[in-house]
Amino acid sequence: MANILVVDDELGIRDLLSEILNDEGHTVDLAENAAQARAARLRIRPDLVLLDIWMPDTDGVTLLKEWSTGGLLSMPVIMMSGHATIETAVEATKIGAHSFLEKPITMQKLLKAVEAGLSRNSGGGNGIGAAATALPVRKPGMAGVMPPMLQQPTELTVEAAMTGGQSMPAPVDMGPQARQVFELDKPLRDARDDFEKCYFEFHLAKEGGSMTRVAEKTGLERTHLYRKLKQLGVDLSRGKRSSAA
């Protein structure tokens, strides 16, 4: 697991990203402005940084440039913004940003971007940012130009441009364990409980015991999900054991 620094002036964003990343087993440090980010960068030497572009004191692109010129850009940096332009995104990649996330940030996109960044940092790739710099991009709502690396025509947003137009990973094949035979010769309530218990155990195993992911997959609030699992007698450690096996 990694040490991740989240830099954003919005408390709600910091709390949300921290909760998701902590649930995935990462250690998270938080900064609400550039001054705190500079101090945290030197103190914890993060494996990856999630950096908001628009901040009140020093914007994220300026801080990124500061780290780059000062020889401190030794970790992948994922830029975040809900108002970035193509020009800002391209400038960030030229400076050294790894990729870009458009707000509001979904959990799936966040975890995919973090995984890609950490993979690059561990030598698993050459980095997305450098490749994305040369991509012909478009503003949302305008006709797109197909990047040479893509085999099919596609429209690129700012985020897609900075991630090389990557596609989402294919669904995990859980094999025979995804199928279950239930006894139908019993009261409806009992049969429903059997199904729900099996359903949640399946998703816990599939998501490695991550309650955040299971909540998103099943469409339940985390508090409701916890109550439901307790009511059904689901072993919450089962998913993590299955993942580690």
Buried (B, 14 or more C-beta within 10 A) or exposed (E): EBBBBBBBBEEEBBEBBBBBBBBBEBBBBBBBBBEBBBEBBEEEEBBBBBBBBBBEEBBBBBBBBBBBEEEEBEBBBBBBBEEBEBEBBBBBBBBBBBBBBBBEBEBEBBBBBBBBBBBBBEEEBEBBBBBBBEBEBBEEEEEBBBBEEBEEEEBBBBBBBBBBBBEEEEEEEEEEEEEEEEEEEEEEEEBEBBEBBBBBBBBBBBBBBBBBBBBBBBEBEBEEBBEBBEEBEBEBEBBBEBBEE
